[in-house]
Each structure stands twice: as structure tokens, then as C-alpha cells.
């Protein structure tokens, strides 16, 4: 217990005792409206061309691990490349989730 208290005191002293380097380098930012195609803001639809519904530049999709892993150390990247190519064809960026388990899905685990 004494070691825990000592560690907490040392961490507190390090945080409280930290001072900024000489010469303040902070810069105050001014608000500027973000462009409509800002890829880091807004809604992210599943992979599809729905630009007529709302502006966006990110698209989301799932890929099962079994589609990529064909053996213990053998992988097929074509499914991922197809998804990325499809999304890139619209000038968008991708958010990809590779999953091993999914509710209701059968045989997602690779047959290694």
C-alpha cells in the first residue's frame, strides 16, 4: 500500500510541477466554416452512393475476417481492395471494420 501511495505522490508531483517551456507558443484559432466535404465531420453512411441524400466523404463497411484469412499465415486482400476501390471511385475515404464475430452470422471464423 505504501508503494501505491508513493507512486501516486510522484505522479502528482510530476504533473503539478510541470511548467510550459519558455516562450508561449500557443496560437488562438479563429472559427472558420468547414467545407461540406470535410471527411472528419458529419454522418457516415454504409458503403453506397447516397450523395443525393446528404453531403459526406466517409463511407463505412464491414468485412468478415474469414474473407481475408485463408490459412494460418495466408491472406487474400482482394475483398478489402474491392471495398476500398469502390469507395475511392466516388472520391470518398473508408472506415472499415474487420470482424470475427457478429450476431446472427454463421462461419465467420476462417477455416485454418
C-alpha positions in Angstrom: 0.0 0.0 0.0 2.9 2.4 0.7 4.3 1.8 -2.8 0.9 2.8 -4.3 0.8 6.0 -2.2 4.4 6.8 -3.2 3.6 6.2 -6.9 0.5 8.5 -6.7 2.5 11.2 -4.9 5.3 11.0 -7.6 2.8 11.2 -10.4 1.0 14.1 -8.8 4.3 15.9 -8.2 5.3 15.4 -11.8 2.0 16.7 -13.2 1.8 19.6 -10.9 5.4 20.5 -11.2 5.3 20.6 -15.0 5.7 24.0 -16.4 5.4 25.1 -20.0 8.7 25.7 -22.0 9.9 29.3 -22.1 8.2 31.4 -24.7 4.5 30.8 -25.0 3.8 29.1 -28.4 0.0 29.0 -28.2 -2.0 30.3 -31.1 -5.6 31.4 -30.8 -7.6 29.8 -33.6 -10.4 31.7 -35.3 -13.6 29.9 -36.3 -13.9 29.2 -40.0 -16.9 27.3 -41.5 -15.8 23.8 -42.5 -16.3 22.8 -46.2 -19.1 20.4 -46.9 -16.7 17.7 -48.0 -14.8 17.7 -44.7 -14.0 14.0 -44.3 -13.9 14.2 -40.5 -17.3 15.6 -39.8 -20.9 14.6 -40.4 -22.7 11.4 -40.8 -21.0 8.3 -42.2 -23.3 6.1 -44.3 -22.7 2.4 -45.1 -21.0 1.9 -48.4 -23.2 3.2 -51.1 -23.6 6.2 -53.3 -26.0 8.3 -51.3 -24.6 11.8 -52.1 -28.0 12.9 -53.1 -29.3 12.3 -49.5 -26.7 14.4 -47.7 -23.1 15.5 -48.2 -20.4 13.2 -46.9 -16.9 11.9 -47.9 -16.6 8.9 -45.5 -18.3 5.5 -46.0 -18.5 2.6 -43.6 -18.4 -1.1 -44.2 -17.8 -4.5 -42.5 -15.5 -7.2 -43.8 -15.5 -10.7 -42.1 -12.1 -11.9 -41.1 -12.8 -15.2 -42.9 -12.9 -13.2 -46.2 -9.3 -12.2 -45.7 -7.7 -15.1 -43.8 -7.3 -18.1 -45.9 -4.9 -20.0 -43.7 -2.7 -19.6 -40.6 -0.4 -17.2 -42.4 -2.2 -16.9 -45.8 -4.3 -13.8 -46.6 -6.4 -12.7 -49.6 -6.6 -8.9 -49.7 -8.9 -8.8 -52.8 -12.1 -8.4 -50.8 -10.6 -5.4 -48.9 -9.2 -3.9 -52.2 -12.7 -4.2 -53.8 -14.3 -2.3 -51.0 -11.6 0.3 -50.9 -11.7 0.7 -54.7 -15.5 1.0 -54.7 -15.4 3.7 -52.1 -12.4 5.5 -53.7 -14.2 5.5 -57.0 -16.6 8.1 -55.5 -13.7 10.1 -54.1 -14.5 9.1 -50.6 -12.5 7.7 -47.7 -13.3 4.4 -45.9 -14.0 3.3 -42.4 -13.6 -0.5 -42.4 -14.3 -2.8 -39.5 -12.9 -6.3 -39.8 -14.9 -8.6 -37.6 -14.5 -12.1 -36.3 -17.9 -12.4 -34.6 -21.2 -10.9 -35.5 -24.7 -11.5 -34.0 -26.6 -14.0 -36.2 -23.7 -14.6 -38.6 -22.5 -18.1 -39.3 -19.0 -19.4 -40.1 -17.1 -16.1 -39.8 -14.0 -17.7 -38.3 -11.5 -18.8 -41.0 -11.2 -22.5 -41.7 -7.5 -22.8 -40.8 
